[in-house]
Amino acid sequence: MFYILENKEARLVDIQEINKDVISVGYLTLEELSDSYVQLEINENVIKDCMADQTHFRTSIDAYDEFSFGIINIIDILHLDKATTKDRIGFIVKRNQFILIKLLDEDDSCLEMFESAIGRFKQNITIEKVIFGIFESLLANGNKYLEVTERKIMHMEKNLVNGVLKQDLTRDIFALRNELSVLKNYYEKLFSIGEELQENENTLFDDSDLRYFKIFTDKADRLTRNITELSENLIHLREALDASLNYNLNSIMKIFTVVTTIFMPLTLRSEE
């Protein structure tokens, strides 16, 4: 699927109409990319990178002289406890072209993400806006996750203050900290990708359009800082839990000491 961008409008075309002289954005499967990379003048190493084993763990971007290439492992932000990786995409950015590559997408959500970006800016579309629209959707549900997680932490704190010490509270804290760590790593990598595009090292974009990438990096940075703040709250909660458990243990030991002090003389007398 390819669109040619003419007069700030998107026109759906056949791949045969695509060449280096037209401004275009496209969505291809890895198989389609393998069949058309020569016509699209794409480096063959891109296909090899897409098929390499390390793509399962990689979320990054590499800048070359005439293009930038990246891979993003998308996580399901609202279901971090069930699965780490939701979808996997690759992307190629050239001076007049952007291609989104489907690497893993069982429910066609990546295609929907691409089409949504096209529709969002259909009346005044540019490559930069399409890239921004796609990348911004990767941050979707971020604020919702923060709200849900903040409520969870507040509920834990309330139970702790009220003396309700569940046996699995420590486990819940560690599980939540693990979620936050995964999400923070994800946002930091997205921030790095946005920052790389914003730096425009290979001059693929006009300076006037770099502001879209700044908006994206600002959002990713803000989410990262919020995640860090929640992680610190969990650390304080764990410290408070440890202090409470130690206090309860000390109270129990005091009771045992009193009991021992009372009954120890009786024990000594009985022995006499």
C-alpha positions in Angstrom: 0.0 0.0 0.0 1.5 3.3 -1.1 0.3 6.9 -1.1 1.8 9.7 -3.2 1.8 13.0 -1.4 0.9 15.8 -3.9 -0.2 19.3 -2.9 -0.4 18.3 0.7 -2.9 15.6 -0.1 -2.5 11.7 -0.1 -3.4 9.7 -3.2 -3.5 5.9 -3.1 -1.4 4.5 -5.9 0.1 1.2 -7.2 3.7 0.5 -6.2 4.7 0.7 -9.8 4.1 4.5 -9.7 6.6 5.0 -6.9 10.0 6.4 -7.8 12.6 8.7 -6.1 11.1 11.8 -7.8 7.7 11.5 -6.0 7.0 12.0 -2.3 5.4 8.9 -0.9 4.6 6.9 2.2 3.9 3.2 2.2 3.0 0.1 4.3 4.6 -3.2 3.3 4.9 -6.6 4.6 8.4 -8.1 4.8 7.6 -10.3 1.8 6.4 -7.3 -0.2 9.6 -5.4 0.7 11.7 -8.4 -0.4 10.0 -8.4 -3.8 10.3 -4.7 -4.4 13.4 -3.4 -2.7 15.3 -3.1 -6.0 12.6 -1.0 -7.6 12.3 1.1 -4.4 16.1 1.5 -4.3 16.4 0.1 -0.8 19.6 -1.3 0.6 19.4 -5.1 0.8 20.9 -5.0 4.3 17.7 -3.6 5.5 15.9 -6.9 4.7 18.6 -8.9 6.4 18.3 -6.7 9.5 14.5 -7.2 9.5 15.0 -11.0 9.4 17.8 -11.1 12.0 17.3 -12.8 15.4 18.2 -9.6 17.3 15.1 -7.8 16.0 13.2 -9.6 18.8 15.0 -7.5 21.3 15.9 -4.4 19.3 14.2 -1.0 19.4 16.5 1.5 17.8 17.3 3.6 14.7 20.4 3.7 12.6 21.2 6.8 10.4 23.0 6.3 7.1 24.0 8.9 4.5 20.9 8.6 2.4 18.4 7.0 4.7 17.5 6.0 8.3 16.3 2.6 9.3 14.8 1.4 12.6 13.0 -1.4 14.3 10.5 -1.0 17.1 9.2 -3.8 19.3 5.8 -2.5 20.4 4.5 -3.4 23.9 0.9 -3.6 25.0 1.0 -0.8 27.6 -2.2 -1.8 29.4 -1.3 -5.5 29.6 2.3 -5.5 30.6 1.7 -8.5 33.0 0.6 -10.8 30.1 3.1 -10.2 27.3 6.1 -8.0 26.7 5.9 -7.7 22.9 2.7 -7.0 21.1 3.8 -6.1 17.5 7.1 -5.5 15.7 7.6 -2.9 12.9 10.5 -1.7 10.9 10.7 1.6 9.2 12.7 3.3 6.4 13.0 7.0 6.1 14.5 8.6 2.9 14.4 12.2 1.7 11.1 11.8 -0.1 9.9 8.5 1.3 8.7 6.8 4.4 8.0 3.0 4.5 6.4 1.2 7.5 7.3 -2.5 7.4 5.1 -5.2 9.1 7.3 -7.7 10.9 4.9 -9.0 13.5 1.2 -8.0 13.6 -1.4 -10.6 14.2 -4.4 -8.3 14.5 -3.5 -5.7 11.8 -3.1 -3.0 14.4 0.0 -1.7 12.7 -1.8 -1.3 9.4 -4.6 0.5 11.3 -1.9 2.8 12.9 -0.6 3.6 9.4 -4.0 4.3 8.0 -5.0 6.4 11.0 -1.9 8.6 10.5 -2.9 9.1 6.8 -6.4 10.0 7.7 -5.5 12.3 10.6 -3.5 14.6 8.3 -5.2 13.9 5.0 -6.0 17.6 4.3 -2.5 18.9 4.9 -0.3 15.9 4.9 3.5 15.6 4.9 6.0 12.7 5.5 6.9 14.3 8.8 3.3 14.4 10.0 2.7 10.7 9.0 5.8 9.6 11.0 4.7 11.8 13.9 1.2 10.3 13.8 2.5 6.7 13.8 5.1 7.3 16.5 2.6 9.2 18.7 0.2 6.3 18.6 3.0 4.2 20.2 2.6 6.4 23.3 -1.2 5.9 23.4 -2.6 4.7 26.7 0.5 5.9 28.5 -1.4 8.4 30.6 -4.1 5.9 31.3 -1.6 3.4 32.6 -0.1 6.1 34.8 -3.5 6.8 36.3 -4.3 3.1 36.9 -0.8 2.5 38.4 -1.0 5.5 40.7 -4.4 4.3 42.0 -2.8 0.9 42.7 0.0 2.4 44.7 -2.3 4.7 46.6 -4.4 1.6 47.5 -1.3 -0.2 48.7 -0.4 2.8 50.8 -3.9 3.0 52.3 -3.7 -0.6 53.3 -0.3 -0.1 54.9 -1.4 2.9 56.9 -4.5 1.0 58.1 -2.3 -1.9 59.2 -3.6 -4.3 56.5 -0.4 -6.1 55.6 -1.3 -8.7 53.0 1.2 -11.5 52.6 1.5 -10.9 48.9 2.0 -7.1 49.2 5.8 -7.5 48.7 5.2 -9.6 45.6 2.8 -7.0 44.2 5.3 -4.3 44.7 8.1 -6.2 42.9 5.7 -7.1 40.1 4.7 -3.5 39.6 8.3 -2.3 39.8 9.1 -4.8 37.0 6.2 -3.4 34.9 7.5 0.2 35.4 11.0 -0.9 34.5 9.9 -2.4 31.2 7.8 0.6 30.3 10.5 3.1 31.2 13.0 1.2 29.0 10.4 1.3 26.2 9.8 5.0 26.5 13.5 5.7 26.7 14.1 3.9 23.4 11.3 5.7 21.7 12.7 9.0 23.0 16.1 8.1 21.5 14.5 7.3 18.1 12.6 10.6 18.1 15.8 12.5 19.2 17.7 10.9 16.3 15.1 12.0 13.8 15.0 15.5 15.4 18.8 15.8 15.1 18.4 15.2 11.3 22.0 14.0 10.9 21.5 12.9 7.3 19.4 16.0 6.4 16.3 14.0 5.4 13.9 16.6 6.6 13.4 20.4 6.3 14.2 22.2 9.5 10.7 23.7 9.7 9.2 20.2 10.0 11.5 19.0 12.8 9.1 20.4 15.4 6.9 17.3 15.1 9.7 15.1 16.3 10.3 17.5 19.2 6.6 17.2 20.2 7.0 13.4 20.2 10.3 13.4 22.2 8.8 15.8 24.7 5.8 13.4 25.3 8.1 10.4 25.6 10.4 12.2 28.0 7.4 13.4 30.1 6.1 9.8 30.3 9.6 8.5 31.3 9.8 11.0 34.1 6.4 10.1 35.4 7.3 6.4 35.3 10.5 7.2 37.3 8.4 9.1 39.9 6.1 6.1 40.3 9.1 3.8 40.7 10.4 6.0 43.4 7.0 5.9 45.1 7.2 2.2 45.1 10.6 2.2 46.6 9.3 4.4 49.5 6.3 2.1 49.9 8.6 -0.9 50.2 10.8 0.9 52.7 7.6 1.8 54.7 6.5 -1.9 54.5 9.8 -3.1 55.8 9.7 -0.6 58.6 6.1 -1.7 59.5 7.1 -5.4 59.4 10.1 -4.7 61.6 7.9 -2.7 64.1 5.5 -5.6 64.3 8.3 -8.0 64.8 9.8 -5.9 67.6 6.4 -5.7 69.2 6.1 -9.5 69.2 9.6 -9.8 70.6 8.7 -7.4 73.4 5.7 -9.5 74.3 7.8 -12.6 74.4 10.3 -10.8 76.6 7.6 -9.8 79.0 6.2 -13.3 79.1 9.6 -14.8 79.6 10.4 -12.3 82.4 7.2 -13.2 84.3 7.4 -16.9 84.0 11.2 -17.4 84.2 11.3 -17.1 88.1 8.5 -19.7 88.4 10.5 -22.0 86.2 13.6 -21.5 88.4 11.6 -22.2 91.6 10.1 -25.4 90.2 13.6 -26.6 89.4 14.7 -25.9 93.0 
